[in-house]
């Protein structure tokens, strides 16, 4: 069994036609959903790229692996999906983005050379690299956002696009006479990117994936990780004008949300991103571009799926399609991600297993509560390995694919967010240790705990599914808040750091008894171990 793990960046769970979007058509992703299981209650481990991806690549919660925001290195030695798969004979390859930052100090301390096999895998989040490109090559007054090598920029230069950074000048900008109309400015979102569609990022990565699969010898897991539909919100023709303001859904928001708001929520709505997405003219330019980016992604899925079928690879390849987090797009008076409303914290998740055991569930939706780290466990399970549950905190979804409810089905989900490096952290003068949020949600309620001394937020998901009314300060819901705190407390007591010995190893040691030959705590061991007692009474020479 080979595994193709497709991840889009900042794709909302509800911006698919199979998820009910009325104007955006995604026929190829829908086609995958008809062949697999679509999970409707999948939650990311963190609504920010870096932390979410480090959880996905380790199968561990954010507070377990510690890489809590963009640019925070993943600690050297943290076990990854690649480690688990290779131990079972399955390769683990990257095609696209990880947002990984290597723990260079830790590698130096341990003498790991970056150009060694082990050092390279430590620096690349456990992956072997077919093609890594994190896809954000912006430059500001302080210099480039990312100073790493960009294979995509190299590709563009080979195709004749000029300048030092054709990603910024062509792929993510529109032509405007002799000037560059940057895609970073939302006023340009309705214009076409100044690049041939076939040379843009999404088709380029799709080609990279096909090139990898064509030469791959299995079994393998390939992580095809797209940068889009993440901003900059600009897309090449013909996708730039496929959608217009008439296709934009009304924002899910209520003026009452801004009356006596939670201080942390207010701080995010007051950012430049929040203020921008309050404006309908901004939404009417940006959202059609976002939809165009998604439609391009879907067309590339059609190209990829057709190729897999024609080459006979669909019979031995599991396909998993998901996202790292969502995008507010003006809902709740917010843009980007960062907080825990559904547009930000829920992600699309489709799992298509070609084996006969999954035949009974083809085309169904599953409303079970699942987390992104469950995908990690599912990949390990699907590859034929045992999920090391003392390390991987995700739970395999394979039983759901067979029409079964697993014994360890979740009754709540967790997501975390560290805003210490976000401008909001400085604006609120939160200490780096306290600028943290924890979300716990079940089918009925969602509670957000704020470490920095603020009251919690609480939403009634049954009666207020759009999460427009924060009940975190309402005394009538004190019992509900207490109940959700109990769930959060139970999660907080999990065993998360005993990585070097499994539960099975401990049970085996217990079953073997005390075989060390040392009598511990016995007043008189004659009845317990007479031979040993006799040996110790006079037959062991005294040391000089």
C-alpha positions in Angstrom: 0.0 0.0 0.0 1.3 3.4 -1.0 -0.1 6.6 0.5 -0.5 10.0 -1.1 -1.1 12.6 1.6 -2.3 15.8 0.0 -2.4 18.9 2.2 -3.6 22.3 1.0 -2.7 25.5 2.9 -5.5 27.6 4.4 -8.3 25.7 2.6 -11.6 26.1 4.6 -13.6 23.0 5.4 -16.7 24.4 3.8 -15.3 25.8 0.6 -16.0 22.6 -1.4 -19.1 21.7 -3.3 -19.2 18.3 -1.6 -19.4 20.3 1.8 -22.3 22.3 0.5 -20.8 25.5 -0.9 -23.5 26.8 -3.3 -21.4 28.6 -5.9 -17.9 27.1 -5.8 -17.7 23.8 -7.7 -14.9 21.3 -6.9 -15.9 18.3 -9.0 -12.6 16.4 -8.6 -12.4 16.7 -4.8 -16.0 15.7 -4.8 -15.0 12.7 -6.9 -12.5 11.6 -4.3 -15.2 12.0 -1.6 -17.5 9.7 -3.5 -14.8 7.0 -3.4 -13.8 7.5 0.3 -15.0 8.9 3.6 -15.4 12.6 4.2 -15.0 13.6 7.8 -17.2 16.6 8.7 -15.8 17.3 12.2 -12.0 17.4 11.6 -10.1 19.9 13.7 -6.5 21.2 13.3 -4.2 21.0 16.3 -3.5 24.7 15.9 -4.9 27.5 13.6 -1.4 28.6 12.4 0.8 26.9 9.8 3.9 26.0 11.6 2.4 24.5 14.8 -0.4 22.7 12.9 2.1 21.1 10.5 4.5 20.1 13.2 1.6 18.3 14.9 0.7 16.6 11.6 4.2 15.5 11.0 4.8 14.1 14.5 1.3 13.0 15.4 1.6 14.9 18.7 -0.2 17.8 20.3 1.4 21.3 20.1 2.3 21.4 23.8 3.9 18.0 23.4 6.3 18.8 20.6 6.8 22.4 21.6 7.0 24.0 18.1 4.2 26.4 18.9 4.3 29.0 16.2 5.8 29.8 12.8 9.6 29.7 12.8 9.9 27.8 16.1 12.3 24.9 15.6 11.1 21.4 16.1 13.3 19.9 18.9 16.0 17.7 17.6 15.1 14.0 18.3 11.4 14.5 18.2 10.0 11.3 16.5 8.3 12.0 13.2 6.1 10.1 10.8 9.1 9.4 8.6 10.8 7.7 11.5 7.8 5.4 12.2 7.3 4.5 8.5 10.9 3.8 7.7 11.2 1.5 10.7 8.5 -0.6 8.9 10.0 -0.4 5.5 8.0 2.4 4.0 9.6 5.5 2.5 8.4 9.0 3.5 8.9 11.7 0.9 8.1 15.5 0.8 6.8 17.3 -2.3 6.1 20.9 -1.3 5.8 22.8 1.9 6.5 21.9 5.6 7.1 25.3 7.3 9.8 23.3 9.3 12.5 25.1 11.1 15.5 22.9 12.1 16.8 22.9 15.6 20.3 23.9 14.5 21.6 24.4 18.1 20.4 20.9 19.0 21.9 19.4 15.9 25.2 21.1 16.6 25.1 19.9 20.3 24.7 16.3 19.1 27.2 16.6 16.3 24.6 16.0 13.5 26.0 17.2 10.2 23.2 18.7 8.0 24.6 16.9 5.0 24.4 13.5 6.6 21.3 11.3 6.1 20.3 11.6 9.7 21.1 15.3 9.9 19.1 16.0 6.7 16.1 14.1 8.0 16.3 16.0 11.3 16.4 19.2 9.4 13.5 18.3 7.2 11.0 17.1 9.8 11.7 13.4 9.1 11.1 13.5 5.4 13.3 12.6 2.5 13.1 15.4 0.1 11.9 15.1 -3.5 11.2 18.9 -3.7 10.8 21.3 -0.8 9.4 24.7 -1.4 7.6 26.5 1.4 6.1 28.9 -1.1 6.4 32.3 0.7 9.1 34.3 -0.8 8.1 37.8 0.2 10.6 40.5 0.9 10.0 43.4 3.3 12.1 46.2 4.8 13.8 43.7 7.1 14.7 41.3 4.3 13.2 38.1 3.0 10.5 36.2 4.9 12.4 33.0 4.0 16.0 32.9 3.0 16.1 29.2 2.0 16.5 28.0 -1.5 13.3 28.1 -3.7 13.1 25.3 -6.4 10.0 27.1 -7.7 11.9 30.3 -8.3 14.6 28.3 -10.1 12.0 26.7 -12.3 10.5 30.1 -13.2 13.9 31.5 -14.1 14.5 28.4 -16.3 11.2 29.3 -18.0 12.4 32.8 -18.8 10.8 34.8 -16.0 13.3 37.5 -15.0 14.4 39.1 -11.8 15.8 37.8 -8.6 12.4 36.8 -7.2 9.9 35.9 -10.0 7.7 34.3 -7.4 6.9 37.9 -6.2 7.2 39.6 -9.5 5.2 37.3 -11.7 3.5 34.3 -9.9 2.0 36.5 -7.2 1.7 39.9 -8.9 -0.3 41.4 -11.8 1.3 43.3 -14.7 0.6 47.1 -14.5 2.6 48.7 -17.4 6.1 49.0 -16.1 5.2 48.4 -12.4 4.4 45.4 -10.3 0.9 45.2 -8.8 1.7 43.0 -5.9 -0.7 40.3 -4.8 -0.1 41.2 -1.2 -2.3 44.2 -1.8 -6.0 43.2 -1.7 -6.9 45.9 -4.2 -5.2 43.7 -6.8 -7.0 40.5 -5.9 -9.3 40.6 -8.9 -6.5 40.9 -11.4 -4.8 38.0 -13.1 -1.3 37.0 -12.0 1.3 37.9 -14.6 2.2 34.3 -15.3 1.1 31.5 -17.6 -1.3 29.3 -15.7 0.7 26.1 -16.4 3.7 27.8 -14.8 2.0 28.8 -11.6 2.7 27.1 -8.3 -0.2 24.6 -8.1 0.4 23.0 -11.5 4.2 23.0 -10.9 3.8 21.0 -7.7 1.3 18.6 -9.3 3.9 17.9 -12.0 6.6 17.3 -9.3 4.3 14.8 -7.6 3.6 12.9 -10.8 7.4 12.8 -11.5 8.0 11.4 -8.1 5.3 8.7 -8.3 6.4 7.7 -11.8 9.8 6.7 -10.6 8.9 5.6 -7.0 9.4 2.0 -5.8 7.0 1.2 -3.0 5.9 1.1 -0.5 6.0 4.8 -0.1 4.2 7.7 1.6 4.4 11.0 -0.4 3.3 14.2 1.2 2.1 16.5 -1.5 1.9 19.8 0.3 0.5 22.8 -1.7 1.0 26.4 -0.7 -2.4 27.5 -2.1 -5.1 28.8 -1.6 -3.0 30.6 1.1 -2.5 34.3 0.4 -1.3 36.3 -1.6 -4.9 36.3 -2.9 -4.1 36.4 -6.7 -4.5 33.7 -9.3 -3.7 33.5 -13.0 -6.2 33.6 -15.8 -8.7 32.0 -16.4 -9.3 31.6 -12.7 -9.1 35.2 -11.8 -12.6 36.1 -13.1 -14.4 32.7 -12.8 -16.2 34.1 -9.7 -17.4 37.5 -8.7 -19.2 39.4 -5.9 -22.4 37.5 -6.7 -20.7 34.3 -5.7 -19.6 35.6 -2.3 -21.6 34.3 0.6 -22.7 36.8 3.2 -20.3 37.0 6.1 -21.1 34.9 9.2 -21.0 37.7 11.7 -23.2 39.8 14.0 -22.7 43.4 15.2 -23.4 42.1 18.7 -20.1 40.3 18.6 -18.4 43.7 18.8 -20.4 44.8 21.8 -18.6 44.1 25.0 -16.2 41.7 23.3 -13.7 39.4 25.0 -10.4 41.4 25.2 -8.5 38.9 23.2 -11.1 38.6 20.5 -11.3 42.4 20.2 -7.5 42.6 19.8 -7.6 40.3 16.8 -10.6 42.1 15.2 -8.6 45.4 15.6 -5.6 44.2 13.6 -5.1 45.5 10.1 -6.3 42.1 8.8 -9.4 42.2 10.9 -10.2 45.8 9.9 -9.7 45.0 6.2 -12.0 42.1 6.2 -14.8 44.1 7.8 -15.2 45.9 4.5 -17.5 44.3 2.0 -15.5 45.8 -0.9 -12.4 43.8 0.3 -14.4 40.6 0.7 -15.9 41.1 -2.8 -12.4 41.3 -4.3 -10.5 38.7 -2.1 -13.1 35.9 -1.9 -13.5 35.4 -5.7 -9.7 35.2 -6.0 -9.7 32.7 -3.1 -12.4 30.7 -4.8 -10.4 30.8 -8.1 -7.3 29.5 -6.3 -9.4 26.6 -4.9 -10.9 25.9 -8.4 -7.4 25.7 -9.8 -6.4 23.3 -7.0 -9.4 21.2 -7.9 -8.6 21.1 -11.6 -5.1 20.0 -10.7 -6.6 17.2 -8.5 -8.5 16.1 -11.7 -5.2 16.1 -13.6 -3.5 14.1 -10.9 -6.4 11.6 -10.3 -6.7 11.0 -14.1 -3.0 10.3 -14.3 -3.1 7.9 -11.3 -6.0 6.0 -12.9 -4.3 5.8 -16.3 -1.0 4.6 -14.8 -2.8 2.0 -12.7 -1.7 3.5 -9.4 -5.2 4.0 -7.8 -5.5 0.3 -7.0 -2.5 0.4 -4.6 -2.6 4.0 -3.3 -4.5 5.4 -0.4 -5.3 9.1 -0.9 -5.8 11.4 2.0 -6.8 15.1 1.3 -6.9 17.7 4.0 -5.7 21.2 5.0 -3.5 22.6 7.8 -6.2 25.2 8.9 -8.9 27.5 7.5 -9.4 31.1 6.7 -11.9 33.6 8.3 -12.5 35.7 5.1 -14.4 38.2 7.1 -16.5 35.8 9.2 -16.7 37.0 12.8 -15.1 40.3 11.7 -11.8 38.5 11.3 -9.3 37.6 8.5 -6.6 35.0 8.3 -6.9 32.3 11.1 -5.5 32.4 14.7 -8.7 31.8 16.7 -11.0 28.9 17.1 -14.3 29.6 15.2 -15.1 26.9 12.7 -13.9 28.7 9.6 -10.4 28.8 11.2 -10.1 25.6 13.2 -12.0 23.0 11.2 -10.4 21.4 8.2 -11.6 19.3 5.2 -10.6 15.6 5.5 -11.2 12.9 3.0 -9.7 9.4 3.2 -9.9 7.1 0.2 -8.7 3.5 0.8 -8.7 1.4 -2.4 -8.9 -1.9 -0.5 -12.0 -4.0 -0.4 -12.3 -3.6 3.4 -13.3 0.0 2.7 -16.0 -0.8 0.2 -19.0 -0.5 2.7 -18.1 3.2 3.4 -17.5 4.6 0.0 -19.2 8.0 -0.4 -20.3 8.4 3.2 -19.8 11.3 5.5 -18.7 10.7 9.1 -19.5 13.3 11.8 -17.1 11.7 14.4 -14.9 14.1 16.3 -11.4 13.7 14.8 -8.1 15.6 14.9 -5.3 16.3 12.4 -2.9 14.1 14.3 -5.3 11.2 13.7 -4.2 11.3 10.0 -0.6 10.6 11.2 -1.8 7.5 13.1 -3.9 6.5 10.1 -1.0 6.6 7.8 1.1 4.4 10.1 -1.7 2.0 10.5 -2.4 1.9 6.8 1.2 1.2 6.1 0.9 -2.0 8.1 2.8 -0.8 11.2 1.6 -0.7 14.8 0.9 2.9 16.0 3.3 3.6 18.8 0.7 5.2 21.1 3.2 6.2 23.7 4.6 8.6 21.1 1.9 9.3 18.6 -1.1 10.9 20.3 -3.4 10.6 17.2 -5.8 7.7 16.8 -6.1 5.7 13.6 -9.2 6.4 11.5 -9.0 3.0 9.8 -12.0 1.5 11.8 -14.2 4.3 10.4 -13.2 3.3 6.8 -14.5 -0.2 7.6 -17.8 1.0 9.0 -16.8 0.4 12.6 -16.7 2.7 15.6 -13.3 2.5 17.2 -13.0 1.7 20.9 -11.0 4.9 21.4 -13.4 7.2 19.6 -13.0 10.7 20.8 -15.6 12.5 22.8 -13.9 15.8 22.6 -11.1 17.5 20.5 -8.3 19.8 21.4 -6.6 22.7 19.6 -4.0 25.1 20.9 -2.7 28.5 19.9 0.4 30.4 21.1 0.1 34.1 20.2 3.3 35.2 22.0 5.0 36.0 18.6 1.9 37.5 17.1 1.5 41.4 17.3 -1.5 40.8 19.5 0.7 39.3 22.2 2.7 42.5 22.4 -0.4 44.8 22.2 -1.9 43.0 25.1 1.4 42.9 27.0 1.1 39.2 27.6 4.2 37.5 28.8 5.5 34.9 26.3 4.7 32.1 28.8 1.1 33.2 29.2 0.2 34.1 25.6 -1.5 30.7 25.1 -5.0 29.5 24.3 -6.6 26.0 24.6 -9.8 25.0 22.8 -11.8 22.0 23.9 -14.9 21.1 21.9 -17.4 18.3 21.6 -20.6 18.0 19.5 -22.5 20.4 21.8 -20.0 23.0 23.2 -16.8 24.7 22.6 -14.7 26.3 25.3 -11.6 28.4 24.9 -9.3 28.7 27.9 -7.0 31.8 28.1 -3.9 31.3 30.1 -3.1 35.1 30.4 -5.8 35.7 33.0 -8.8 36.4 30.8 -12.2 34.8 31.2 -13.0 31.8 29.0 -15.0 31.9 25.8 -17.9 29.5 25.4 -20.1 28.7 22.4 -23.3 26.6 22.2 -22.7 24.6 19.0 -26.2 23.0 19.0 -28.3 26.1 19.3 -25.7 28.6 17.9 -23.8 26.7 15.3 -22.4 29.9 13.8 -20.8 30.7 17.1 -22.1 34.3 17.3 -22.8 34.5 21.0 -20.0 34.1 23.5 -21.4 32.7 26.8 -18.1 32.7 28.6 -19.2 35.3 31.1 -22.8 34.2 31.5 -23.4 32.8 35.0 -26.2 30.6 33.7 -23.6 28.5 31.9 -21.2 28.0 34.8 -22.1 24.3 35.0 -21.3 23.8 31.3 -18.0 25.6 31.6 -17.1 23.4 34.5 -18.0 20.3 32.5 -15.7 21.5 29.6 -12.9 22.3 32.0 -13.1 18.7 33.3 -12.5 17.5 29.7 -9.6 19.9 29.3 -8.2 18.8 32.7 -8.4 15.1 31.6 -6.5 15.9 28.4 -3.9 17.9 30.4 -3.2 14.8 32.5 -2.3 12.7 29.5 1.1 10.9 29.4 2.9 12.8 26.6 6.7 12.7 27.4 7.5 9.0 28.2 8.6 8.3 24.6 11.3 5.7 25.2 9.3 2.9 26.6 5.8 1.7 25.5 2.9 0.5 27.6 3.4 -3.0 26.2 7.0 -3.0 27.4 6.0 -1.9 30.9 3.3 -4.7 31.0 5.9 -7.3 29.9 8.3 -6.2 32.6 5.5 -6.5 35.2 4.6 -10.0 34.0 8.3 -11.0 34.3 8.4 -10.0 38.0 11.4 -8.7 39.8 14.3 -10.6 38.1 17.1 -8.3 39.3 18.1 -10.7 42.1 17.9 -7.8 44.6 15.6 -8.1 47.6 13.9 -4.7 48.1 12.0 -3.8 51.2 11.7 -7.4 52.7 11.9 -7.8 56.5 12.4 -11.5 56.1 12.5 -12.9 52.6 12.9 -16.6 53.7 9.5 -17.6 52.6 9.7 -15.5 49.4 13.2 -16.5 48.1 15.0 -18.9 50.5 17.8 -19.7 48.2 18.6 -16.1 47.6 18.3 -15.3 51.3 20.7 -18.1 52.1 23.2 -16.9 49.5 23.2 -13.4 51.1 23.5 -14.8 54.6 27.2 -15.5 54.8 28.0 -16.7 51.3 28.7 -13.3 49.7 32.2 -12.2 50.5 32.6 -8.8 52.2 34.2 -6.2 50.0 37.6 -5.0 51.3 
